Amino acid sequence: MTADVAVSLSVLAGIVALSDATRRLLGRALADTGLSVYAVELVSTFQLCCCTHELKLLSEVGGIELRLALTLTYLASVVHGLTFSGAIGNPSGALEHAYHARLSGGCALRRIACQFAAAAAARAAVPVIWGMGLSGLHVRHKLFGYRCITPIHAPLAKAAVVELLCAFVVQTAITHTRAVEEKYRVHAVAAVITTVVYAGGSVTGAVFNPALAFSTQFPCSGNSFLEYSLVYWLGPLLGMMSSVLLFDKLIPLLSGKSPSPHHSLDTRKRK
C-alpha cells in the first residue's frame, strides 16, 4: 500500500508539472490571440480531473485511510489553487462570474465548453496512465476493466441536496475570501473543500463541480445519465445560486441595505 501511494503521488506530481508547463507554453504562444484564457481553462480543468481520478482510485480501490485521503484532498486543493493561473475549473463558478459581470456571457459559455472538453479528455487519458501498470493498484484496476460503481449512497433527492449544500458552502467561502491575499486564501478554501468532502463524501463523493463529476462519476455504473445530472449538475448549480442570492439579495434586504450590484467597479468584463 505504501508503494501504491508513493506511485500515485508521483503521478499527481507529474500531472501538475506537465499541466503547468503546458499552461506556460500556451499562455506565451497565444498571448496576442485572446485565446490564452481558454487554453489555461482547458489545461487547468484537465489537471483537476486527472488528479481527482487518481485520488478517487486511491480512496475507493486502494482503500487508504480517511485521514490520508483528506490530507491529500487538502494538499491537492492548495496546489490547484496556486497553479490555476486564473482558471475557474467549475461551470457553476463560471456562471457566478457571469452573473457578477466579471465575465461576459459568451466568455463564460466558452469557458464552460473548455471545462467539459477537458473533463472528457481526462476521462479518456487516465485509463492510458493506469494501463502502464506503474503500481499494483493500477494493475488491479486494469484487470477489473477500470470499473467503478455509483458513489451515490442515498435516495436521489437527498443526494442532490448534499451536493447543493456542498456547493453552497464552497461558493460562500470563495465569495467571502476574495479580499484575502491569494497565498492565504487558497488554504482557507482548501480547508473548506476538505471539510465538505469529509461531511458529504460518504453520500455522493462530494464533487460539487458539474464538469468534474462528468469526468469522474458519470462513467460509473449504478445510475442513469439523468440521475447523475440531477445530483451532480442541478444540485451544485442550485447551491451556487442559493449562496449568491442569499448574500447578494436576501441578507442586504433583511438588513435594510441596498442589494449588491451585479458587478464590481474594480473589475472589467472580459470578452
Backbone as a ProteinNet text record, in pm:
[ID]
protein_1_A
[PRIMARY]
MTADVAVSLSVLAGIVALSDATRRLLGRALADTGLSVYAVELVSTFQLCCCTHELKLLSEVGGIELRLALTLTYLASVVHGLTFSGAIGNPSGALEHAYHARLSGGCALRRIACQFAAAAAARAAVPVIWGMGLSGLHVRHKLFGYRCITPIHAPLAKAAVVELLCAFVVQTAITHTRAVEEKYRVHAVAAVITTVVYAGGSVTGAVFNPALAFSTQFPCSGNSFLEYSLVYWLGPLLGMMSSVLLFDKLIPLLSGKSPSPHHSLDTRKRK
[TERTIARY]
83.1	0	85.9	194.4	283.4	341.7	376.5	430.6	325.1	200	92	72.6	74.6	58.1	173.8	295.3	412.4	402.2	359.1	343.9	234.6	122.7	13.4	55.8	133.2	183.8	275.7	355	442.4	359.6	252.9	163.7	99.5	52.9	-7.5	92.3	214.2	317.3	347.9	352.9	379.1	268.5	142.7	29.1	35.2	61	67.4	183.1	299.8	417	394.6	340.3	314.1	208.6	105.4	-0.3	53.8	138.4	193.9	283.2	364	449.4	364.7	258	169.7	98	53.8	-11.3	81	204.2	300.6	329.5	347.7	378.5	263.6	141.6	25.8	-3.4	20.7	-1.3	85.4	210.7	301.2	266.2	236	208.8	80.7	-17.9	-148.5	-172.5	-66.8	-81.8	-149.6	-124.1	-178	-303.2	-357.1	-473.3	-604.6	-596.9	-717.5	-766.6	-692.3	-733	-662.5	-567.7	-487.7	-573.2	-676.6	-760.8	-834	-870.5	-941.6	-844.7	-722.2	-620.4	-589.2	-576	-549.3	-666	-788.1	-907.3	-907.9	-875.4	-874	-769.6	-648.1	-539	-563.2	-610.5	-631.1	-741.9	-850.7	-958.8	-914.2	-833.6	-776.1	-690.9	-610.2	-528	-616.3	-720.1	-811.6	-874.5	-923.8	-994.5	-899.9	-782	-686.6	-643	-612.4	-571	-682.4	-805.5	-918.3	-942.8	-925.1	-935.7	-837.5	-713	-611	-642	-686.6	-722.4	-843.5	-938	-1057.2	-1018.1	-924.9	-876.8	-809.8	-725.9	-657.8	-758.2	-861.5	-958.8	-1053.3	-1110.4	-1215.9	-1162.2	-1053.9	-997.6	-878.7	-794.7	-677.4	-708.3	-821.8	-864.6	-774.2	-719	-632.3	-714.5	-647.6	-715.9	-781.5	-891.7	-965.6	-877.3	-795.8	-709.9	-614.2	-557.6	-465.8	-541.8	-660.1	-740	-774.5	-812.7	-847.7	-724	-611.1	-487	-450.1	-462.3	-432.2	-532.8	-658.1	-759.8	-723	-682.2	-642.2	-521.4	-418.4	-296.5	-324.2	-405.4	-439	-516.1	-606.5	-683.2	-592.6	-494.6	-398.7	-317.8	-268.2	-187.3	-268	-392.3	-476.4	-497.8	-524.7	-547.3	-426.7	-307.9	-185.4	-139.4	-186.1	-135.4	-235.9	-359.4	-463.1	-448.1	-374.9	-344.7	-469.6	-570.7	-691.8	-802.4	-775.2	-879.5	-982.2	-1103.4	-1211.3	-1229.9	-1233.2	-1239.7	-1373	-1476.8	-1607.2	-1715.7	-1805.7	-1912.1	-1997.3	-2025.9	-2104.4	-2029.8	-1897.9	-1817.3	-1815.9	-1810.2	-1812.6	-1944.8	-2054.5	-2185	-2194.2	-2134.4	-2133.3	-2053.9	-1942.3	-1863.4	-1944.4	-2019.6	-2101.4	-2212.7	-2274.2	-2380.4	-2329.4	-2207.3	-2148.5	-2073.2	-2086.9	-2027.9	-1875.3	-1814.2	-1668.3	-1628.3	-1721.9	-1705.5	-1828.8	-1811.6	-1927.7	-1996.8	-2121.4	-2194.1	-2126	-2078.5	-2011.5	-1882.9	-1806.4	-1681.5	-1709	-1811.4	-1846.3	-1886	-1965.2	-2007.5	-1889.3	-1797.2	-1678.6	-1590.2	-1580.1	-1502.3	-1567.3	-1698.8	-1769.8	-1747.9	-1750.1	-1722.9	-1582.5	-1485.5	-1348.1	-1342.7	-1417.3	-1417.8	-1470.9	-1580	-1636	-1549.1	-1485.6	-1393	-1274.7	-1223.1	-1111.1	-1153.5	-1275.6	-1325.9	-1333.9	-1381.4	-1389.3	-1249.7	-1156.6	-1019.6	-953.7	-975.7	-918.6	-977.6	-1105.6	-1174.1	-1113.4	-1067.8	-1004.6	-856.6	-792	-647.2	-608.7	-687	-643.9	-634.7	-722.1	-700.5	-568	-521.3	-391.7	-280.3	-291	-191.3	-196.5	-318.4	-332.6	-287	-307.6	-270.3	-120.7	-41.3	104.2	146.5	55	85.5	197.3	195.5	302	299	184.3	172.4	80	84.9	-5.4	-150.8	-178.6	-314.6	-361.1	-275.8	-310.9	-333.8	-248.5	-262.1	-394.6	-429.4	-556.2	-674.1	-665.9	-776.6	-792	-680.1	-685	-747.4	-713.1	-767.5	-918.9	-973.2	-1118.8	-1183.7	-1107.6	-1164.1	-1191.3	-1112.3	-1129.8	-1272	-1331.9	-1472.4	-1488.7	-1596	-1632.9	-1784.3	-1827.7	-1971.5	-2016.9	-2145.6	-2200.4	-2157.6	-2117.8	-2082.7	-2203.7	-2322.4	-2443.7	-2497.8	-2497.5	-2541.7	-2658.5	-2754.3	-2872.3	-2978.5	-3103	-3204.9	-3162.9	-3206	-3158.7	-3185.3	-3301.4	-3333.9	-3235.2	-3204.7	-3109	-2969.9	-2931.6	-2800.3	-2787.8	-2893.9	-2891.8	-2880	-2947.4	-2940.1	-2798.9	-2734	-2596.7	-2503.9	-2517.1	-2434.7	-2467.9	-2595.6	-2636.6	-2569	-2573	-2514.8	-2362.5	-2298.7	-2153.4	-2118	-2191.5	-2165.6	-2194.2	-2299.9	-2334.9	-2222.1	-2170	-2064.3	-1936.7	-1898	-1774.1	-1787.9	-1902.6	-1922.4	-1920.7	-1979.6	-1979.9	-1837.7	-1758.4	-1618.9	-1541.4	-1560.9	-1491.9	-1531.3	-1660.3	-1710.2	-1652.5	-1647.2	-1606.8	-1456.2	-1380.9	-1234.9	-1170.1	-1250.6	-1195.8	-1095.8	-1114.9	-1026.5	-900.9	-894.4	-779.3	-664.5	-542.8	-425.9	-424.9	-390.1	-405	-334.2	-213.8	-137.7	-203.5	-289.3	-365.4	-503.6	-558.5	-693.4	-702.6	-601.7	-608.2	-614.5	-548.9	-551.9	-688.3	-748.8	-881.7	-984.8	-981.6	-1076.4	-1050.2	-922.8	-888.1	-938	-930.8	-980.8	-1131.7	-1201.7	-1347.7	-1380.8	-1309.4	-1332.7	-1310	-1202.6	-1173.1	-1281.9	-1334.8	-1442	-1568.8	-1607.7	-1730.8	-1711.2	-1589.1	-1561.6	-1576.5	-1529.5	-1545.3	-1693.2	-1768.2	-1908.8	-1997.4	-1972.8	-2063.4	-2006.9	-1879.1	-1815	-1876.7	-1925.4	-1983.3	-2120.9	-2181.2	-2315.1	-2309.1	-2227.5	-2221.4	-2079.2	-1981.3	-1845.1	-1810.5	-1912	-1893.4	-1810.5	-1868	-1796.6	-1823.1	-1949.9	-1996.7	-1933.2	-1907.6	-1850	-1902	-1991.7	-2052.7	-1953.4	-1848.2	-1750.6	-1668.8	-1627.3	-1550.8	-1634.6	-1760.9	-1849.8	-1867.5	-1876.8	-1890.2	-1770.5	-1653.5	-1532.3	-1519	-1547.3	-1516.2	-1634.2	-1756.8	-1871.5	-1963.6	-1983.2	-2078.2	-2041.7	-1911.9	-1881.1	-1916.3	-1946.9	-1970.2	-2108.2	-2115.1	-2241.7	-2326.5	-2456.1	-2545.7	-2653.6	-2631.8	-2733.5	-2734.5	-2845.9	-2858.3	-2796.7	-2778.5	-2725.7	-2816.1	-2946.3	-3040.7	-3028.3	-3012.3	-2998.4	-2868.4	-2760.4	-2634.6	-2646.9	-2718.2	-2736.3	-2811.7	-2913.6	-2991.5	-2903.4	-2821.5	-2740.2	-2621	-2546.2	-2415.3	-2415.9	-2527.3	-2536.9	-2636.2	-2758.1	-2860.4	-2828.4	-2784.5	-2754	-2650.8	-2531.7	-2431	-2474.5	-2548	-2594.6	-2689	-2781.6	-2874	-2800.3	-2697.8	-2618.8	-2546.3	-2484.5	-2416.5	-2516.3	-2630.8	-2731.3	-2786.2	-2804.5	-2856	-2759.8	-2630.3	-2530	-2528.3	-2528.8	-2524.1	-2646.5	-2764.9	-2888.3	-2900.2	-2853.3	-2860.9	-2777.8	-2653.4	-2562.9	-2571.1	-2621.2	-2636.1	-2771.2	-2873.9	-3009.7	-3079.9	-3088.3	-3173.7	-3118.9	-2992.3	-2935	-2933.5	-2889	-2897.9	-3040.8	-3137.5	-3277.4	-3325.6	-3291	-3334.3	-3264.8	-3143.1	-3068.3	-3094	-3177.5	-3211.6	-3110.9	-3012.5	-2912.4	-2953.9	-2895.6	-2923.1	-2857.5	-2927.8	-2866.7	-2742	-2646.3	-2520.7	-2545.6	-2475.3	-2488.4	-2429.2	-2459.8	-2414	-2269.1	-2205.5	-2067.6	-1987.7	-1858.3	-1766	-1696.9	-1681.4	-1622.5	-1475.6	-1410.3	-1266.8	-1233.9	-1336.7	-1311.5	-1365.5	-1305	-1351.4	-1414.1	-1514.9	-1578	-1484.2	-1449.2	-1359.8	-1441.5	-1397.8	-1471.2	-1420.1
-121.6	0	125.7	125	240.6	266.5	158.5	172.1	229	183.7	236	385.8	427.9	569.5	650.7	597.8	668.5	685.3	580.7	590.3	690.5	685.6	779.3	923.2	946.6	1081.4	1126.7	1035	1067.8	1099.6	1023.5	1050	1188.1	1219.1	1350.6	1462.8	1446.3	1547.7	1562.5	1450.5	1455.8	1526.7	1500.5	1566.8	1717.6	1758.3	1901.2	1968.1	1903.1	1960.6	1973.7	1868.3	1872.7	1977.1	1985	2084.2	2225.1	2245.8	2380	2421.4	2329.2	2360	2389.5	2313.9	2336	2470.1	2504.6	2634.2	2748.7	2740.5	2847.4	2857.4	2742.5	2740.2	2797.2	2751.8	2800.2	2946.2	2985	3124.4	3219.1	3181	3263.7	3257.4	3136.1	3118.9	3189.4	3195.8	3252.9	3389.7	3449.5	3574.8	3684.7	3691.2	3800.1	3761.6	3645.2	3597.8	3608.5	3630.6	3631.7	3493.2	3391.5	3253.1	3192.6	3266	3208.6	3172.8	3253.6	3223.5	3090.6	3058.4	2932.7	2815.2	2836.6	2731.9	2701.1	2806.3	2788.2	2716	2750.8	2685.1	2537.3	2508.1	2369.7	2287.1	2338.8	2264.3	2249.6	2355.2	2351.5	2254.4	2253.3	2159.3	2016.1	1996.8	1864.9	1819.9	1910.1	1880.9	1841.2	1919.7	1891.8	1753.9	1723.4	1596.4	1477.1	1486.4	1374.9	1347.8	1453.5	1436.5	1376.4	1419.7	1366.6	1220	1181.8	1040.4	956.4	1004	928.2	922.8	1034.5	1035.7	946.5	948.3	863.7	716	681.8	544.2	501.5	589.1	559.1	534.5	615	606.8	488.4	471.9	372.9	233.2	223.7	92.8	60.4	160.5	139.2	128.7	185.3	173.9	244.7	360.4	432.4	486.9	516.9	567.7	702	726.8	851.1	972.6	965.4	1079	1112.2	1010	1032.2	1084.4	1030.7	1076	1224.7	1266	1406.1	1495.7	1446.3	1523.6	1546.2	1442.2	1455	1546.2	1541	1631.7	1777.1	1803.2	1938.8	1985.2	1901.5	1938.7	1959.7	1872.1	1887	2016.8	2050.7	2174.3	2296.9	2293.6	2403.3	2415.5	2302.7	2303.7	2356.1	2310.9	2360.8	2511.4	2555.8	2698.7	2783.2	2731	2806.8	2798.8	2699.7	2679.5	2710.8	2736.4	2750.8	2876	2974.1	3093.3	3162.8	3175.8	3246.4	3158.4	3030.3	2938.4	2917.1	2883.4	2861	2712.4	2631.5	2487.1	2432.1	2515.3	2473.4	2550.8	2483.3	2553.7	2643.7	2598.5	2681.9	2810.9	2799.3	2917.3	3012.7	2957.7	3042.3	3118.3	3051.5	3118.5	3226.5	3200	3301.1	3423.8	3404	3515.4	3593.3	3523.8	3592.2	3672.6	3616.7	3687.2	3817.9	3816.3	3936.8	4021.3	3984.3	4059.8	4066.2	3968.1	3957.2	3895.1	3821.4	3764.5	3799	3812.5	3826.3	3690.3	3691.2	3565.1	3471.3	3526.6	3444.6	3383.4	3462.5	3412.4	3300.7	3316.7	3213.3	3083.8	3093.9	2973.8	2904.9	2984.4	2924.1	2856.4	2917.8	2854.7	2723.6	2722.7	2600.7	2491.5	2529.8	2432.6	2374.5	2459.7	2413	2318.1	2349.2	2265.2	2125.4	2117.2	1985.6	1909.9	1981.8	1916.8	1858.5	1935.4	1887	1768.2	1773	1661.4	1533.7	1545.9	1429.3	1378.5	1471	1432.4	1359.3	1408.6	1343	1203.6	1192.8	1063.4	960.4	1008.4	918.9	895.3	992.8	985.4	896.5	899.6	826.3	675.1	611.9	468.1	439.2	532.8	515.6	516.6	608.8	615.6	489.3	449.4	329.2	204.6	205	89.9	64.9	163.9	144.6	52.2	30.4	-60.9	-11.9	117.2	174.7	126.2	79.9	29.7	-90.7	-164	-277	-234	-118.2	-63.7	-40.9	15.2	38.8	-93.3	-191.6	-322.2	-387.1	-382	-441.1	-370.6	-239.3	-163.8	-199	-217.9	-256.9	-394.7	-488.9	-624	-626.6	-531.5	-522.5	-430.2	-394.7	-314.9	-170.9	-117.5	21.3	46.6	-56.3	-48.5	38.2	114.7	186.3	177.4	186.1	180.2	315.8	336.8	466.8	508.3	633.5	682.9	736	725.1	776.9	670.8	701.5	606.3	664.4	719.1	779.3	796.3	816.8	849.9	972.9	980.7	1085.7	1225.4	1245.9	1378.5	1418.3	1325.4	1354	1377.7	1297.2	1312.5	1449.5	1492.5	1623.6	1735.6	1718.7	1819.2	1823.9	1709.1	1705.9	1782.1	1758.4	1831	1980.6	2012.7	2153	2220	2153	2211.1	2224.2	2124.4	2132.1	2252	2268.2	2380.6	2513.7	2517.5	2639.2	2680.8	2585.9	2615.7	2660.7	2589.5	2624.4	2759.2	2784.2	2913.4	3027.6	3005.4	3107.5	3136.3	3031.4	3050.4	3128	3092.7	3162.9	3309.8	3336.7	3474.3	3558.8	3501.6	3580.2	3581.7	3521.6	3528.9	3599.1	3661.7	3727.1	3836.6	3902.5	4012.8	3964.8	3836.1	3781.4	3759	3782.5	3760.5	3616	3598.5	3469.6	3355.7	3379.9	3271.3	3221.9	3304.7	3261.2	3209.8	3270	3235.7	3090.2	3043.8	2906.6	2805.8	2834.9	2743.5	2745.2	2863.4	2873.4	2797.1	2818.2	2749.4	2599	2559.7	2417	2351.5	2422.7	2369	2347.4	2441.8	2427.6	2310.7	2298	2186.7	2053.5	2043.8	1920.8	1887.8	1991.3	1971.5	1918.5	1975.7	1928.8	1789.5	1758.3	1622.9	1523.4	1561.1	1475.1	1458.2	1566.9	1563.3	1491	1513.6	1459.6	1349	1318.4	1220.7	1082.7	1041.5	907.7	896.7	1011.6	1011.2	1020.4	1114.1	1136.1	1144.6	1144	1172.5	1318.8	1402.9	1547.3	1609.3	1612.6	1663.5	1812.6	1853.4	1993	2068.2	1997.4	2056.1	1975.6	2032.2	1954.9	1896	1969.9	1917.5	1804.5	1821.8	1718.1	1592.3	1608.6	1492.8	1421.1	1496.3	1435.9	1346.1	1385.5	1309	1189.1	1209.1	1105.9	1019.6	1072.2	998.7	942.5	1017.1	973.6	838.9	803.6	673	554.4	577.2	467.7	405.1	274.2	203.3	221.8	204.5	209	313.4	418.5	521.7	565.9	623.1	669.4	807.8	848.8	981.3	1089.2	1070.8	1168.7	1179.1	1066.2	1067	1135.5	1105.3	1173.7	1323.6	1360.3	1502.4	1574.4	1509.9	1568.5	1595	1497.8	1509.3	1601.6	1578.5	1643.1	1768.4	1794.6	1918.6	2014.9	1966.9	2055.9	2091.4	1994.7	2020.6	2130.9	2119.7	2225.2	2359.9	2357.6	2483.8	2556.2	2482.8	2543.8	2587.5	2513.3	2552.4	2683.5	2697.6	2823.7	2938.6	2916.7	3022.3	3061.9	2964	2993.2	3081.5	3051.6	3132.6	3275.4	3288.1	3420.5	3502.6	3442.7	3517	3551.2	3460.9	3487.2	3609	3613.7	3720	3845.4	3831.7	3948.8	4017.5	3938.9	3993	3984.1	3861.3	3840.6	3907.7	3884.6	3943.3	4096.1	4157.7	4304.9	4355.5	4280.7	4322.2	4318.2	4210.7	4196.6	4295.6	4334.8	4429.1	4574.8	4595.4	4731.4	4798.3	4721.4	4777.2	4753.1	4829.3	4809.5	4680.6	4599.4	4477	4508.9	4414.9	4436.1	4442.7	4532	4535.8	4409.8	4383.1	4261.6	4269.2	4384	4392.8	4477.9	4457.4	4532.3	4637.9	4758.4	4868.2	4846.7	4761.2	4743.3	4622.4	4566.1	4456.7	4492.9	4440.2	4462.3	4335.8	4354	4239.5	4190.3	4059.2	4000.9	3934	3955.4	3901.6	3764.9
0	0	0	76.2	78.4	-59	-130.6	-265.8	-359.7	-345.7	-430.1	-408.5	-282.3	-250.7	-308.6	-296.3	-348.4	-499.4	-568.4	-714.2	-750.1	-678.6	-707.3	-682.7	-578	-552.6	-665.8	-717.8	-830.7	-955.1	-975.1	-1088.8	-1074.9	-954.3	-929.3	-956	-906.4	-927.8	-1076.1	-1148	-1291.7	-1367.5	-1329.3	-1394.8	-1373.4	-1250	-1218.4	-1292.4	-1292	-1358.1	-1508.5	-1570	-1713.4	-1747.1	-1665.1	-1687.9	-1673.3	-1573.2	-1552	-1668.8	-1717.8	-1832.9	-1955.5	-1974.7	-2089.2	-2078.3	-1957.2	-1935	-1973.2	-1925.4	-1953.7	-2103.2	-2168.6	-2311	-2393.3	-2364.9	-2439.6	-2407.5	-2282	-2243.8	-2324.3	-2344.7	-2424.6	-2573	-2621.6	-2764	-2808.5	-2717.5	-2753.9	-2690.4	-2639.2	-2563.8	-2644.2	-2773.6	-2856.4	-2932.5	-2904	-2979.7	-2903	-2772	-2690	-2652.9	-2693.9	-2666.2	-2545.8	-2489.3	-2380.1	-2259	-2229.6	-2112.8	-2130.5	-2253.9	-2278.3	-2274	-2321.8	-2312.2	-2166.8	-2084.9	-1942.6	-1875.3	-1912.7	-1857.1	-1892.7	-2016.2	-2064.3	-1989.8	-1981.9	-1918.2	-1768.1	-1704.3	-1559.2	-1520.6	-1597.6	-1567.7	-1593.8	-1696.5	-1722.9	-1604.1	-1551.7	-1434.1	-1315.6	-1290.1	-1179.2	-1192.4	-1312	-1332.1	-1322.1	-1383.3	-1377.2	-1233.3	-1160.1	-1020.9	-936.6	-961.1	-884.9	-916.8	-1043.2	-1080.2	-998.1	-987.9	-915.9	-766.3	-709.3	-567.7	-540.6	-632.2	-619.3	-623	-710.1	-718.9	-588.7	-536	-409.3	-297.6	-292.8	-184.4	-200.2	-318.9	-338.3	-365.7	-442.1	-476.3	-386.3	-361.7	-278	-130.7	-89.6	49.4	148.8	110.3	203.4	319.8	429.5	548.4	519.1	589.1	569.2	596.8	700.5	735.6	620.9	560.4	448.1	326.7	302	188	201.5	322	344.5	335.1	382.7	372.4	226.3	146.2	3.1	-66.4	-23.3	-79.7	-51.3	71.8	109.7	28.4	22.1	-49.7	-198.5	-257	-398.6	-422.8	-332	-346.8	-340.2	-251.4	-241.2	-369.6	-418.8	-541.1	-659.1	-671.8	-781.4	-768.4	-647.4	-626.7	-661.3	-637.1	-663	-807.5	-881.8	-1018.6	-1129.3	-1094.5	-1197.3	-1284.9	-1239.7	-1321.6	-1375.9	-1289.7	-1330	-1384.4	-1403.1	-1448.8	-1338.3	-1377.3	-1281.1	-1254.5	-1359.7	-1345	-1299.4	-1296.6	-1247	-1321.1	-1393.4	-1465.6	-1377	-1255.4	-1163.8	-1131.4	-1111.5	-1086.2	-1204.1	-1325.8	-1445.6	-1455.7	-1423.2	-1426.3	-1318.6	-1202.6	-1096.5	-1139.4	-1208	-1260.7	-1363.4	-1447.2	-1547.8	-1481.3	-1378.2	-1306	-1247.2	-1192.7	-1135.1	-1237.6	-1365.5	-1476	-1469.8	-1407	-1415.2	-1547.9	-1607.7	-1741.2	-1823	-1952.8	-2039.7	-2049.7	-2092.5	-2106.7	-2204.7	-2316.4	-2416.8	-2364.9	-2291.4	-2234.5	-2134.8	-2052.7	-1954.6	-2024.8	-2131.7	-2203.8	-2271	-2325.3	-2387.4	-2282.7	-2165.9	-2058.3	-2014.7	-2005	-1966.5	-2070.7	-2198.1	-2304.3	-2288.9	-2256.2	-2233	-2113.6	-2009.1	-1889.3	-1919	-1992.8	-2024.1	-2124.5	-2216.6	-2310.4	-2234	-2138.4	-2056.5	-1971.1	-1918.9	-1837.5	-1920.1	-2044.1	-2132.1	-2167.5	-2191.2	-2224	-2107.3	-1985.6	-1867.7	-1848.8	-1875.1	-1864.2	-1959.6	-2076.5	-2173.8	-2142.4	-2078.5	-2056	-1938.5	-1830.7	-1710.8	-1731.5	-1811.3	-1834.1	-1904.8	-1986.6	-2051.8	-1947.2	-1851.7	-1743	-1659.6	-1619.5	-1537.2	-1613	-1744.9	-1826.8	-1831.9	-1792.8	-1789.2	-1675.8	-1580.6	-1470.3	-1380.4	-1348.6	-1267.1	-1122.4	-1077	-939.5	-937.4	-828.3	-813.3	-817.2	-762.1	-764.1	-907.1	-989.6	-1129.8	-1203.6	-1174.2	-1239.1	-1201.4	-1072.9	-1027.9	-1092.4	-1100.5	-1159.9	-1307.5	-1375	-1516.5	-1532.6	-1445.1	-1453.3	-1439.9	-1363	-1345.7	-1448.4	-1552.3	-1661.2	-1623.9	-1528.1	-1481.9	-1433.9	-1376.9	-1336.1	-1212.6	-1209.8	-1087.5	-1071.3	-948	-919.6	-867.7	-871.8	-833.5	-692.4	-676.1	-543.3	-466.5	-526.7	-462.6	-367.6	-238.5	-136.6	-57	-129.2	-66.2	-173.7	-134.8	-234.6	-314.8	-439.8	-529.2	-475	-414.1	-360.9	-251.2	-162.4	-55.4	-112.5	-211.8	-273.5	-340.6	-409	-473.7	-370.3	-257.8	-150.8	-92.7	-79	-28.1	-122	-252.5	-349	-347.7	-330.5	-319.9	-200.1	-86.7	34.8	23	-36.9	-56.8	-143.6	-254	-344	-275.7	-195.1	-121.4	-28.4	47.5	144.6	74.3	-30.9	-101.8	-171.1	-236.1	-302	-200.4	-85.6	19.1	66.9	82.5	123.8	18	-107.3	-216.1	-218.5	-204.4	-208.6	-95.6	24.1	140.7	165.7	75.6	89.3	-30.1	-113.6	-233.7	-197.8	-86	-48.2	23.9	54.6	126.8	29.2	74.8	-9.7	-59.1	-187.5	-253.9	-181.2	-131	-67.3	61.4	122.5	239.6	198.5	96.2	52.7	6.6	-66.3	-118	-3.4	108.2	222.3	289.4	297.8	358	275.5	144.5	56.3	56.2	56.3	59.4	187.9	299.1	426.3	420.6	358.3	344	252.8	142	49.9	120.7	197.5	269.7	370.8	435.3	533.7	469.3	354.4	289.6	229.3	185.1	136.3	250.8	368.6	486.5	521.7	513	553.7	452.8	324.4	223	137.5	156.8	70.3	74.1	189	201.6	136.7	103.5	44.3	-107.8	-158	-303.9	-358	-270.5	-312.3	-297.2	-272.5	-251.4	-364.1	-483.1	-600.6	-622.2	-613.2	-626.5	-743.7	-851.4	-972.7	-1091	-1172.5	-1281.7	-1381.1	-1416.8	-1512.8	-1451.1	-1326.8	-1257.3	-1240.8	-1207.3	-1193.1	-1326.6	-1435	-1567.6	-1597.9	-1550.4	-1574.9	-1481.4	-1353.3	-1254	-1211.2	-1214.9	-1160.9	-1269.4	-1376.7	-1479	-1543.3	-1555.8	-1615.8	-1527	-1400.9	-1307.1	-1328.2	-1309.6	-1323.3	-1197.7	-1214	-1098.8	-1106.7	-1186.2	-1204.9	-1350.1	-1391.4	-1529.7	-1545.9	-1670.8	-1700.6	-1640.6	-1650.4	-1597	-1445.1	-1378.6	-1232.5	-1190.4	-1260.4	-1230.5	-1256.1	-1362	-1394.3	-1284.1	-1231.1	-1122.2	-1000.3	-965	-844.5	-866	-974.2	-990.5	-1077.9	-1146.9	-1224.6	-1160.9	-1140.7	-1084.5	-939.1	-859	-718.7	-700.1	-760.4	-745.4	-802.1	-912.5	-970.5	-874.4	-815.5	-719.1	-592.7	-553.5	-436.9	-459.1	-575.8	-609.2	-613.4	-679.9	-690.9	-554.7	-467.1	-333	-255.1	-265.2	-195.6	-249	-381.3	-443.6	-406.8	-416.9	-388.5	-240	-154.5	-10.5	27.4	-19.4	23.9	-62.6	-185.1	-271.5	-253.7	-223.1	-223.7	-88.2	-34.8	82.4	207.4	239.8	361.3	354.6	242.4	234	248.4	192.2	202.2	347	417.9	556.9	649.2	613	696.6	659.1	558.3	518.5	428.8	379	288.4	144.5	55.1	-86.9	-132.5	-211.7	-263.8	-343.9	-341.5	-412.7	-562	-634	-778.8	-838.3	-964.8	-1030.6	-1071.8	-1054.8	-1097.5	-1001.1	-1003.1	-919.2	-1002.2	-944.3	-1019.5	-1048.3	-972.4	-993.6	-1082	-1146.8	-1240.2	-1376.3	-1477.7	-1614.7	-1669.1	-1749.4	-1812.7	-1921.6	-1914	-2013.8	-2123.4	-2245.6	-2360.3	-2400
[MASK]
+++++++++++++++++++++++++++++++++++++++++++++++++++++++++++++++++++++++++++++++++++++++++++++++++++++++++++++++++++++++++++++++++++++++++++++++++++++++++++++++++++++++++++++++++++++++++++++++++++++++++++++++++++++++++++++++++++++++++++++++++++++++++++++++++++++++++++++++

